Amino acid sequence: MKYSIIVSLFFILLLATHALALQVDEYVLDNGLKMLIVEDHKAPTATFQVWYRVGSRNEKTGKTGLSHLLEHMMFKGTKNYGPKTFSQTIQRAGGTDNAFTSKDYTGYFELLASDRISLPIDLEADRMQNLVLSNDSVLSERDVVTEERRLRYEDDPQSYVMEEVFAAAFKNHPYRWPVIGWMSDLKTLDPGALIEHYKTYYAPNNAVIIVVGDVNKKEIMEKVRQAFGSIPTGPAAPAVQAEEDEQKGERRVYINKEAELPYIMAVFKTPTISHEDGFALDVLGSILSDGRSSRLYRSLVYDKQIAISAWASYEGVSKDPFLFFAGATAGQGKKIEDVEAALLEELEKIKQQPPSAQEVRRAINQAEASFIMQQDSIYMQARILGSFEMTVGWRFIDKYLEGIRKVTPEDVSRVAKKYLIDEKKTTGVLVPIAKGARS
């Protein structure tokens, strides 16, 4: 299911350098379905993934959460296969399957022995066009998602703060909506809206198939063509027209919620990784937050001992401009005002004094080393290709290492001055209240 956006996107960026070694073959069927195939014969395994260009970014006011709910429904059966048949078939073959939804895309994946990789092809083609979406089944799964939302967000103070910060940071753009949807929208969900969402976005011309592993590209392409080639081209997906007006001052939200410790999260509007400043912003995030030797951890947690965690992250792999994050959890008995002051002080330092060449080199080396340790993961190879293809295009991966290697200390300080400013900042503060103090 959906992974933490902060952790997963940052991880993807760190791993992106491997694409320089990948030989990607791209095909496009007559119905618009794109295929990206990578032959990797190091082990007799392969992953088959179907990515759709739809996420919470494509939803409308009052209808949030449709993309995530539809992900759930994709496992509930089709006209040809009953509920749970898909996953049971993959598991009986010794494989695994799952899915994820983000603000920009939805993806489905299977990981199997390479001699079984043909198995999910017909199953995925079937559920692209034959999903059963009865009113009763949709409403039943809606209740499941409602409970998931309650556990993951309503009852998780820090996740709740993040939602409120996004909603305050974006006034007009759909990035302000949670991927799982607002509770009020889930409770009033119209099954007909989900059916329309499926018909609009689950079409071959709005999808990308990614296959990585011990396969023959010509053979796998032909099997995909036979299974998916007859599916009609769907209507062009509606363009997302929303653009954010310029933010002209800090926005703040306070959340009073049962919690053990105070927490603060500050976000700043930033461009995507494809922007000329994207590489420097990525290095900035690493210098501030990558490991116990990073600036934020060393200052707030180790030296001042006022926080139990402190972090930063640049979220650059997105379709539209998104955010740079910085946050911290206060230590027991520590004031969140002091934690915020210390956090902002570290951001100010890097604006006024460029990081050392050694710090920048360490950040670049960590990006490369991170991938080397994961280079045998065919699943991650496919995830990297997919996440970039859905946002800035898969070919941009080859530019990542080249760009990040050119970042200088002066570049890091320059982008900190340009983007980490009050006019672009939205701050969320968690104010703990005693258990039972508020119903």
Wavefront OBJ file of the C-alpha trace (Angstrom):
o trace
v 0.000 0.000 0.000
v 1.011 3.602 0.243
v 4.449 4.243 1.731
v 5.541 7.314 3.670
v 6.069 10.047 1.057
v 9.007 11.568 2.924
v 10.916 8.309 3.285
v 10.065 6.688 -0.031
v 10.685 9.644 -2.370
v 13.942 10.529 -0.649
v 14.998 6.873 -0.931
v 14.145 6.830 -4.618
v 16.308 9.882 -5.223
v 19.237 8.267 -3.460
v 18.934 5.181 -5.613
v 18.396 6.930 -8.928
v 22.032 6.815 -10.007
v 21.766 3.162 -11.043
v 19.806 4.066 -14.149
v 23.105 4.996 -15.805
v 23.821 1.255 -15.945
v 20.354 0.248 -17.111
v 19.548 -0.559 -20.690
v 15.916 0.479 -20.988
v 13.881 -0.551 -24.023
v 10.746 1.506 -24.616
v 7.772 0.371 -26.678
v 4.362 1.953 -27.295
v 1.389 -0.107 -28.475
v -1.157 1.234 -30.932
v -3.618 1.880 -28.084
v -1.116 4.141 -26.329
v 0.168 1.696 -23.723
v 3.833 2.375 -22.970
v 6.262 -0.379 -21.962
v 9.669 -0.063 -20.318
v 11.677 -3.281 -20.217
v 15.043 -3.909 -18.569
v 16.765 -7.247 -18.960
v 18.675 -8.125 -15.786
v 19.904 -11.700 -15.740
v 21.743 -11.729 -12.407
v 19.026 -13.852 -10.788
v 16.075 -15.898 -12.124
v 13.458 -13.411 -10.940
v 11.444 -10.613 -12.494
v 8.952 -7.932 -11.559
v 5.906 -6.947 -13.579
v 4.436 -3.544 -12.746
v 1.526 -1.494 -14.091
v 1.557 2.225 -13.291
v -1.402 4.533 -13.895
v -1.098 8.291 -14.256
v -3.606 9.050 -11.537
v -3.363 9.953 -7.868
v -4.841 12.432 -5.442
v -3.577 15.189 -7.766
v -6.309 14.183 -10.227
v -9.204 14.354 -7.765
v -11.803 17.047 -7.214
v -13.239 18.900 -4.257
v -15.628 16.644 -2.363
v -14.287 13.513 -4.079
v -10.916 13.001 -2.435
v -9.622 9.487 -1.830
v -10.999 7.960 -5.041
v -7.589 6.867 -6.359
v -6.642 5.122 -3.125
v -10.037 3.437 -2.780
v -9.824 2.252 -6.380
v -6.458 0.667 -5.542
v -8.256 -1.373 -2.878
v -11.027 -2.346 -5.286
v -8.542 -3.684 -7.832
v -8.080 -6.695 -5.551
v -11.820 -7.387 -5.153
v -12.408 -9.303 -8.351
v -13.418 -8.896 -11.995
v -16.034 -10.356 -14.294
v -13.645 -13.254 -14.972
v -11.929 -13.772 -11.608
v -13.500 -13.704 -8.172
v -12.401 -11.744 -5.090
v -8.865 -12.529 -3.885
v -8.203 -14.662 -6.964
v -5.507 -12.322 -8.232
v -3.320 -12.405 -5.116
v -3.959 -16.087 -4.437
v -2.855 -16.970 -7.969
v 0.384 -15.017 -7.587
v 1.069 -16.447 -4.141
v 0.473 -20.039 -5.251
v 3.129 -19.439 -7.896
v 5.570 -18.427 -5.154
v 5.320 -14.710 -5.872
v 4.235 -11.566 -4.076
v 2.013 -8.699 -5.161
v 0.915 -5.356 -3.779
v 0.081 -1.791 -4.772
v 0.645 1.834 -3.815
v -1.056 5.174 -4.347
v 0.602 8.581 -4.243
v -0.339 12.125 -5.053
v 0.851 11.639 -8.659
v 0.318 7.982 -9.564
v -1.001 4.531 -8.648
v 1.041 1.380 -9.174
v 0.550 -2.391 -9.011
v 3.386 -4.899 -8.907
v 4.163 -8.593 -8.886
v 7.506 -10.223 -8.102
v 7.997 -13.818 -9.233
v 10.462 -16.346 -10.556
v 11.196 -15.302 -14.115
v 9.664 -18.471 -15.608
v 6.343 -17.433 -13.994
v 6.392 -13.768 -15.021
v 3.796 -14.374 -17.749
v 1.243 -15.192 -15.043
v 0.306 -11.625 -14.028
v 0.095 -10.316 -17.596
v -3.376 -11.664 -18.360
v -4.551 -10.894 -14.808
v -3.462 -7.256 -15.029
v -4.974 -6.863 -18.492
v -8.238 -8.264 -17.161
v -8.531 -5.908 -14.215
v -7.620 -2.923 -16.363
v -10.994 -3.285 -18.092
v -13.240 -5.754 -16.237
v -13.257 -4.640 -12.615
v -16.503 -5.293 -10.728
v -17.632 -2.134 -8.936
v -21.038 -2.831 -7.430
v -22.507 -0.360 -4.963
v -22.341 -2.851 -2.109
v -18.710 -3.823 -2.726
v -17.612 -0.191 -3.060
v -19.363 0.883 0.124
v -18.005 -2.116 2.021
v -14.434 -1.300 0.994
v -15.091 2.370 1.704
v -15.657 1.361 5.321
v -12.321 -0.483 5.323
v -10.529 2.625 4.055
v -12.323 4.784 6.594
v -10.928 2.607 9.368
v -7.488 2.703 7.748
v -7.655 6.473 7.743
v -8.677 6.526 11.394
v -5.736 4.341 12.421
v -3.060 5.917 10.216
v -4.027 9.581 10.447
v -6.782 10.381 12.912
v -4.979 8.407 15.645
v -1.436 9.309 14.563
v -0.711 12.882 15.736
v 2.325 13.515 13.538
v 0.607 12.220 10.387
v -2.372 14.383 11.249
v -0.113 17.428 11.505
v 1.347 16.639 8.100
v -2.118 16.563 6.534
v -3.029 19.903 8.057
v 0.262 21.452 6.932
v -0.314 20.324 3.331
v -3.841 21.718 3.435
v -2.526 25.076 4.634
v 0.509 25.183 2.314
v -1.563 24.671 -0.850
v -4.617 26.845 -1.316
v -5.606 25.840 -4.830
v -3.492 22.903 -5.962
v -4.787 19.367 -5.252
v -1.544 18.536 -3.447
v -3.425 19.971 -0.479
v -5.522 16.793 -0.255
v -4.457 13.615 1.559
v -3.968 10.603 -0.688
v -6.293 8.551 1.500
v -8.947 11.274 1.262
v -10.715 13.446 3.808
v -12.900 11.562 6.245
v -15.953 13.652 5.315
v -15.515 12.750 1.629
v -15.121 9.044 2.391
v -18.292 8.987 4.472
v -20.351 10.554 1.681
v -18.671 8.746 -1.213
v -20.840 8.015 -4.240
v -20.004 4.621 -5.834
v -20.864 6.145 -9.189
v -17.976 8.590 -8.818
v -15.561 5.679 -8.324
v -16.872 3.934 -11.425
v -16.338 7.110 -13.443
v -12.833 7.477 -11.993
v -12.016 3.922 -13.124
v -13.372 4.463 -16.632
v -11.503 7.745 -16.985
v -8.038 6.806 -15.776
v -7.648 3.029 -16.088
v -6.974 2.848 -19.791
v -3.909 1.729 -21.764
v -3.099 5.248 -22.933
v -2.906 6.379 -19.298
v -0.710 3.484 -18.149
v 2.900 2.334 -18.258
v 4.034 -1.274 -17.904
v 7.486 -1.825 -16.432
v 9.232 -5.201 -16.532
v 12.648 -5.715 -14.965
v 14.509 -8.967 -14.480
v 15.525 -12.206 -16.110
v 13.339 -11.848 -19.200
v 13.656 -11.718 -22.953
v 12.464 -8.283 -24.001
v 11.039 -9.384 -27.347
v 9.148 -12.284 -25.810
v 7.715 -10.263 -22.941
v 6.750 -7.414 -25.258
v 4.847 -9.811 -27.499
v 3.002 -11.336 -24.530
v 2.008 -7.891 -23.338
v 0.871 -6.951 -26.820
v -1.339 -10.027 -27.016
v -2.912 -9.393 -23.595
v -3.257 -5.606 -23.650
v -3.218 -4.713 -27.342
v -6.946 -5.215 -27.894
v -7.997 -2.995 -24.987
v -9.507 0.169 -26.494
v -7.816 3.496 -26.048
v -9.582 5.515 -23.386
v -10.502 9.190 -23.437
v -7.692 11.629 -22.779
v -7.391 12.101 -19.030
v -8.506 15.571 -17.893
v -5.597 17.953 -17.456
v -4.898 19.252 -13.965
v -5.262 23.000 -14.414
v -4.756 24.143 -10.816
v -1.797 26.383 -10.114
v -0.800 27.919 -6.816
v -0.845 31.655 -6.334
v 2.357 33.082 -4.914
v 2.593 32.680 -1.161
v 3.393 36.014 0.475
v 3.889 35.150 4.111
v 4.206 32.348 6.637
v 1.164 30.218 7.394
v 0.851 28.428 10.740
v -1.438 25.729 12.060
v -1.690 24.386 15.604
v -3.044 20.918 16.297
v -4.282 20.092 19.794
v -4.235 16.319 20.051
v -3.473 13.526 22.490
v 0.271 12.923 22.182
v 3.324 12.251 24.293
v 5.620 14.958 22.958
v 5.377 18.258 21.051
v 6.286 18.169 17.398
v 6.964 20.757 14.720
v 7.009 20.546 10.953
v 7.924 23.333 8.563
v 7.596 23.097 4.782
v 8.788 25.439 2.060
v 7.565 25.687 -1.547
v 10.202 24.363 -3.941
v 10.432 23.364 -7.626
v 10.698 19.786 -8.905
v 13.963 17.906 -9.359
v 13.982 18.821 -13.064
v 14.439 22.510 -12.172
v 17.972 23.906 -12.255
v 17.888 24.270 -8.457
v 16.630 20.733 -7.820
v 20.036 19.083 -7.463
v 21.273 21.636 -4.934
v 18.052 21.289 -2.926
v 18.571 17.535 -2.817
v 22.109 17.972 -1.498
v 20.848 20.536 1.017
v 18.406 18.003 2.422
v 21.142 15.413 2.754
v 23.526 17.780 4.550
v 20.833 18.774 7.013
v 19.435 15.349 7.709
v 21.346 12.334 6.402
v 22.551 10.358 9.404
v 23.710 11.157 12.911
v 26.506 13.339 11.601
v 24.009 15.603 9.835
v 23.592 19.173 10.989
v 20.111 18.905 12.453
v 20.718 15.715 14.406
v 24.081 16.872 15.693
v 22.754 20.250 16.829
v 19.255 19.529 18.169
v 19.605 15.958 19.381
v 23.262 15.522 20.321
v 24.567 18.969 21.282
v 21.554 20.871 22.617
v 19.643 17.721 23.634
v 16.267 19.414 23.147
v 14.873 16.990 20.556
v 14.715 13.238 20.145
v 14.605 13.524 16.354
v 15.305 16.188 13.758
v 15.164 15.826 10.009
v 14.836 17.457 6.622
v 13.936 16.205 3.162
v 13.586 17.599 -0.335
v 10.527 16.193 -2.141
v 11.536 16.814 -5.733
v 10.241 13.770 -7.615
v 6.756 15.113 -8.274
v 4.663 16.164 -11.235
v 4.279 19.740 -10.003
v 6.349 21.874 -7.620
v 6.093 20.517 -4.100
v 7.932 21.006 -0.819
v 11.126 20.978 1.216
v 10.515 19.585 4.716
v 12.171 20.238 8.082
v 10.911 19.037 11.429
v 11.684 17.813 14.922
v 10.131 16.079 17.921
v 10.829 17.786 21.231
v 12.485 15.899 24.066
v 10.649 15.184 27.285
v 10.042 18.433 29.157
v 11.459 20.592 26.349
v 9.578 23.541 24.884
v 8.585 23.329 21.263
v 9.399 27.045 20.910
v 13.019 26.288 21.752
v 13.076 23.384 19.311
v 11.679 25.571 16.530
v 14.216 28.301 17.244
v 17.071 25.786 17.086
v 15.717 24.268 13.878
v 15.455 27.634 12.149
v 18.878 28.605 13.446
v 20.438 25.690 11.584
v 18.634 26.669 8.398
v 19.886 30.230 8.820
v 23.474 29.067 9.312
v 23.578 27.296 5.982
v 22.193 30.392 4.298
v 24.864 32.636 5.755
v 27.816 30.263 5.453
v 28.081 27.693 2.651
v 28.699 24.120 3.790
v 32.203 22.793 3.514
v 33.357 21.057 0.371
v 33.678 17.927 2.499
v 30.001 18.076 3.521
v 28.894 18.443 -0.077
v 31.169 15.636 -1.235
v 29.843 13.372 1.513
v 26.256 14.043 0.418
v 27.070 13.225 -3.202
v 28.987 10.100 -2.218
v 26.110 8.921 -0.066
v 23.762 9.193 -3.036
v 26.019 6.981 -5.120
v 26.876 4.532 -2.337
v 23.221 4.115 -1.409
v 22.460 2.796 -4.830
v 25.427 0.436 -4.988
v 24.162 -1.334 -1.869
v 20.753 -1.807 -3.528
v 21.776 -2.443 -7.118
v 20.603 -6.070 -7.080
v 16.985 -5.148 -6.369
v 15.008 -5.507 -9.578
v 11.960 -4.218 -7.718
v 13.711 -0.943 -6.885
v 14.977 -0.597 -10.437
v 11.377 -0.717 -11.602
v 10.179 1.625 -8.836
v 12.787 4.182 -9.843
v 11.806 3.990 -13.498
v 8.137 4.255 -12.650
v 8.320 7.152 -10.229
v 10.418 9.212 -12.621
v 8.327 8.281 -15.664
v 5.156 9.392 -13.874
v 6.621 12.770 -12.916
v 9.583 14.131 -14.862
v 10.116 11.310 -17.379
v 12.272 8.215 -16.957
v 15.088 9.550 -19.103
v 15.729 12.268 -16.529
v 17.228 9.594 -14.276
v 20.385 9.653 -16.375
v 20.719 13.381 -15.705
v 20.461 12.976 -11.941
v 23.994 11.825 -11.160
v 25.499 14.259 -13.637
v 23.575 17.126 -12.073
v 24.183 16.268 -8.449
v 27.928 15.891 -9.019
v 28.093 19.508 -10.175
v 26.575 20.938 -6.966
v 28.929 23.298 -5.116
v 28.821 24.606 -1.537
v 27.787 27.975 -2.945
v 24.868 26.340 -4.779
v 23.606 24.812 -1.536
v 23.735 28.114 0.318
v 22.127 29.927 -2.610
v 19.074 27.647 -2.782
v 18.684 27.787 1.000
v 18.521 31.583 0.788
v 16.141 31.431 -2.159
v 13.598 28.901 -0.892
v 13.882 28.479 2.900
v 12.222 31.801 3.637
v 9.155 32.892 5.598
v 7.251 33.901 2.466
v 7.353 30.278 1.282
v 6.949 28.585 4.681
v 4.045 26.793 6.322
v 4.498 25.579 9.888
v 2.520 23.004 11.821
v 2.828 22.563 15.586
v 1.506 19.614 17.557
v 0.333 20.710 20.998
v -0.110 17.595 23.194
v -3.207 17.424 25.379
v -3.921 15.004 28.193
v -5.720 11.787 27.346
v -9.456 12.273 27.631
v -9.161 16.060 27.778
v -11.085 16.358 24.499
v -13.569 13.986 22.969
l 1 2 3 4 5 6 7 8 9 10 11 12 13 14 15 16 17 18 19 20 21 22 23 24 25 26 27 28 29 30 31 32 33 34 35 36 37 38 39 40 41 42 43 44 45 46 47 48 49 50 51 52 53 54 55 56 57 58 59 60 61 62 63 64 65 66 67 68 69 70 71 72 73 74 75 76 77 78 79 80 81 82 83 84 85 86 87 88 89 90 91 92 93 94 95 96 97 98 99 100 101 102 103 104 105 106 107 108 109 110 111 112 113 114 115 116 117 118 119 120 121 122 123 124 125 126 127 128 129 130 131 132 133 134 135 136 137 138 139 140 141 142 143 144 145 146 147 148 149 150 151 152 153 154 155 156 157 158 159 160 161 162 163 164 165 166 167 168 169 170 171 172 173 174 175 176 177 178 179 180 181 182 183 184 185 186 187 188 189 190 191 192 193 194 195 196 197 198 199 200 201 202 203 204 205 206 207 208 209 210 211 212 213 214 215 216 217 218 219 220 221 222 223 224 225 226 227 228 229 230 231 232 233 234 235 236 237 238 239 240 241 242 243 244 245 246 247 248 249 250 251 252 253 254 255 256 257 258 259 260 261 262 263 264 265 266 267 268 269 270 271 272 273 274 275 276 277 278 279 280 281 282 283 284 285 286 287 288 289 290 291 292 293 294 295 296 297 298 299 300 301 302 303 304 305 306 307 308 309 310 311 312 313 314 315 316 317 318 319 320 321 322 323 324 325 326 327 328 329 330 331 332 333 334 335 336 337 338 339 340 341 342 343 344 345 346 347 348 349 350 351 352 353 354 355 356 357 358 359 360 361 362 363 364 365 366 367 368 369 370 371 372 373 374 375 376 377 378 379 380 381 382 383 384 385 386 387 388 389 390 391 392 393 394 395 396 397 398 399 400 401 402 403 404 405 406 407 408 409 410 411 412 413 414 415 416 417 418 419 420 421 422 423 424 425 426 427 428 429 430 431 432 433 434 435 436 437 438 439
